[in-house]
């Protein structure tokens, strides 16, 4: 038994390390963009390759983050056990494999996705170092996740358009907002280590208000995406559910207890992602 988990396998420890369950946050936005770009009928091969790309990219990004923050995670009480889940050499090996798998899979989609794959990797890796020099690190995280809908659209059409850009802006606001909430847990640690965040710069109260504004901007961006993509009433009927989940998240986080923040973080964001994907699928089916 380790960390209260009996007979934990290497795969289970790896999944915990990269927070694989959190893949459900960004994945639906990439799939939603793909559905709209293909008018609800993505070829099976393209769907499989896009899914593989998103999983490989997120795995590589999380491994890179764990390696870069290896010593920081050991000093942070919230993350002190992460380095025990996997050895550093194995983390480097898996990072290399997932990175290579992403590039190869992108090359199998089309020439444009192959050429842009190093740029995509650079964007998603860059976030991990931003908290060392800028309080805007939350927005870089949002930008990293916004690669998913943009990349999926390019995979389907070979070019960008207004719809995925609006969706990407929504993802930036959504992620930056919930990352501000999540960062309140590390306020004292970040201050002690000299790390940058808007929670450190603004304080908890003002950071939480900014998170509310960012989630409002996200909601407006989702509405704009629906109009530009001509998704119709089915999509818009789901938007009050998204709004309700965001309100629940902020009310839960207002208590500023660890359990409340983590519960709101996972449940609300998973619900938002699921509602978005289901309503997009229903609108284009």
C-alpha positions, 0 to 999 in steps of 0.5 A: 500500500502506498499513499493509501492506495493498495497495489497501485500499478505503474500505469496508475501512478503515471496517470496520477502524475499527468492528471489524466482525468483532467484531459476531459477539460480541453479535449471536448473543445478540440472535438467540438471544433472538429465537429463544426469544421467537418459539419458533424461528420469527421472521417474516422481516421481524422478523428482518431488522429486528432484524438491521438494528437491531443492526448500525446500533446497533453501528456508531453506538456504535463511531463515537461511541467513535472520535470521543470517543477521537480524540485518546486513540487517537492517543497510544496506541501500540496504536491510533495508526493508527485516525485515519488510517482515516477523516476526522473529518468523515466519521466524524460524517456516518456516525455521524448516518446510522447513528443515524438508520437505527437509530431508523427501523428500530426504528420499523418494528418496533413502537411500544415499540422506537421509544420505547425507541430513544433510551434504547438509544442513550444506553446504548451511547453512554455507555460511551465516556465512562465510563473518564474518571470510573469504574473500572467502565467494563467493566460499562458496556460489558457493559450496552451489549452486553446491550441486544441480547438485551433489545431483540430480546425486546421487538421480538418480544413488546413487553415484557421477561421473566425470560429475556432479563434473565438472558441480559443479566446473562450478557452483562454478566459475559462482556463485563466479564470479557473487557474486563478481560483486554483492558484489561491491554494499556493499563495503562501508557497508562491510568495515564499519561493518568489513565484509569480501569479496574479493571486500573489500580485492582486491578492485573493479577493481581487484575483477572484473578481478577475476570475469572475470577469474572465469566466464572463468573457468565456461565456460571451465567447461561447455565445459568439462561437455559436453565432459564427458557427451557426449552431442553432437553438440546441447549442444555445439551450445548453449555455444556461447550464454552462453559466450555472456551472461557472456560478457554482464553481465561484460560490464553492471556491469563495469558501477558500477551503481545499476540498471545496476548491478541488471539488469545484475545479473538477466537477464544474469544469468537467460539466462545462466541457461535457455540456459544450461537446454534447450541445455542439454534437447535437447541433451539427448532427 
